[in-house]
Amino acid sequence: GVEPFHPELAGLSARPATPAGQARVIKRAAHSSYDLAWDPIHAVLWYTTQSQTDGALVRLDPATGKTTEWTLPANDNGGFFDMLVVDATGAVWFDQRGIRLFRLDLASGKLAHLDIDTRVKPAVDDGGVWISAIVADGDGVLIARESLPYLTRIDASLHEAGRINLPDDYSGAEQLG
């Protein structure tokens, strides 16, 4: 972690307690992580990790430093895990390279996924219409897709549950929320 330089602390043999309101290192991730999501229902932090061979969804309890990991399916498409959100029920949603949407249901412990059809019209020059943004919406999510003039609502059962048309200026949104 990055710490401010305090010459008066240079001679200490032990690290002093972190003053209230300042950042501190709770835990170091074993591999790269691309996004974080705070779960206010359970007061935990979620993130994904990705190595050359595997990935994991990780829940970190900042009060105890304890982590719980869910192994993610083999990374057969060359992508990393990205864009995490926690919905109103505490389910965790994230995508893999914009073409696969995952949902972890904490009540059942089941991880499910939806493969996104990237051949939707109008397609961008390289033929892909991938997920460009995700935001929680009740017990589901809204996803924006590259170059599409609407948001798609995906419900808890990983089915399309409707669309919201966007003004032309917002097509392919890269941030929602």
ChimeraX attribute file (.defattr): number of C-alpha atoms within 10 A of each C-alpha:
attribute: neighborCount
match mode: 1-to-1
recipient: residues
	/A:1	7
	/A:2	7
	/A:3	8
	/A:4	5
	/A:5	8
	/A:6	7
	/A:7	7
	/A:8	7
	/A:9	11
	/A:10	9
	/A:11	7
	/A:12	8
	/A:13	7
	/A:14	7
	/A:15	8
	/A:16	8
	/A:17	7
	/A:18	10
	/A:19	8
	/A:20	7
	/A:21	6
	/A:22	6
	/A:23	11
	/A:24	13
	/A:25	11
	/A:26	14
	/A:27	13
	/A:28	8
	/A:29	12
	/A:30	9
	/A:31	13
	/A:32	15
	/A:33	18
	/A:34	13
	/A:35	15
	/A:36	15
	/A:37	18
	/A:38	16
	/A:39	19
	/A:40	11
	/A:41	11
	/A:42	9
	/A:43	12
	/A:44	18
	/A:45	17
	/A:46	22
	/A:47	25
	/A:48	27
	/A:49	22
	/A:50	20
	/A:51	13
	/A:52	10
	/A:53	9
	/A:54	15
	/A:55	22
	/A:56	19
	/A:57	20
	/A:58	19
	/A:59	20
	/A:60	19
	/A:61	17
	/A:62	14
	/A:63	9
	/A:64	9
	/A:65	13
	/A:66	12
	/A:67	15
	/A:68	11
	/A:69	15
	/A:70	15
	/A:71	13
	/A:72	16
	/A:73	10
	/A:74	10
	/A:75	17
	/A:76	8
	/A:77	10
	/A:78	10
	/A:79	14
	/A:80	20
	/A:81	26
	/A:82	23
	/A:83	23
	/A:84	25
	/A:85	25
	/A:86	26
	/A:87	20
	/A:88	16
	/A:89	15
	/A:90	18
	/A:91	20
	/A:92	23
	/A:93	26
	/A:94	26
	/A:95	25
	/A:96	19
	/A:97	18
	/A:98	24
	/A:99	19
	/A:100	18
	/A:101	23
	/A:102	19
	/A:103	24
	/A:104	20
	/A:105	16
	/A:106	12
	/A:107	9
	/A:108	7
	/A:109	10
	/A:110	10
	/A:111	17
	/A:112	14
	/A:113	16
	/A:114	15
	/A:115	13
	/A:116	16
	/A:117	11
	/A:118	17
	/A:119	12
	/A:120	14
	/A:121	11
	/A:122	13
	/A:123	15
	/A:124	15
	/A:125	7
	/A:126	6
	/A:127	12
	/A:128	19
	/A:129	24
	/A:130	24
	/A:131	25
	/A:132	20
	/A:133	22
	/A:134	28
	/A:135	21
	/A:136	21
	/A:137	17
	/A:138	14
	/A:139	15
	/A:140	25
	/A:141	26
	/A:142	24
	/A:143	26
	/A:144	28
	/A:145	26
	/A:146	22
	/A:147	20
	/A:148	23
	/A:149	20
	/A:150	22
	/A:151	23
	/A:152	20
	/A:153	22
	/A:154	21
	/A:155	16
	/A:156	20
	/A:157	13
	/A:158	17
	/A:159	12
	/A:160	14
	/A:161	14
	/A:162	13
	/A:163	14
	/A:164	11
	/A:165	13
	/A:166	15
	/A:167	8
	/A:168	11
	/A:169	8
	/A:170	15
	/A:171	17
	/A:172	22
	/A:173	21
	/A:174	14
	/A:175	12
	/A:176	13
	/A:177	8
